[in-house]
């Protein structure tokens, strides 16, 4: 058996059966490799979806602060950034001219790494670079807990719940 690979003005290039078998086998191997890669991608995606189906989660709410100190000339314009382990949950709204803010925001995380640390950073929004007023950290434990965190420039209060379903 012989197959024409390409044609030119100089003639045809024929491929013998062993070479054709090799090329077809290589193509099948490449397709199998691609199929395996796609299959692994699907399995990894399903693993992430499985995490979404897990009922274990961390909820942070009830954020407030007292006696926050901003710049010398004005009240702070505070906001909070929230992390659970390596996952960044976002930032709260910025409250203008508030030394004693109460943020309406809530943050929710899937519990992918048990016994992770919850971290809250309190910031003062400025025209130039924002100024960090302090950081609060706590190792998450099951149940609902209200925390008090003393900063150099004020005090932060927040509540978190950790529903561990395993």
Buried (B, 14 or more C-beta within 10 A) or exposed (E): EEEEEEEEEEEEEEBEEEEBEEEEEEEEEEEEEEEEEEEEEEEEEEEEEEEEEEEBBBBBBBBBBEEBBBEEEEBBBBBBBBBBBEBEBEBBEBBEEBBBBEBEBBBEBBBBEEEBEBBBBBBBBEEEEBBEBBEBEBEBEEEEBEBEBEBEBBBBBBBBBBEBEE
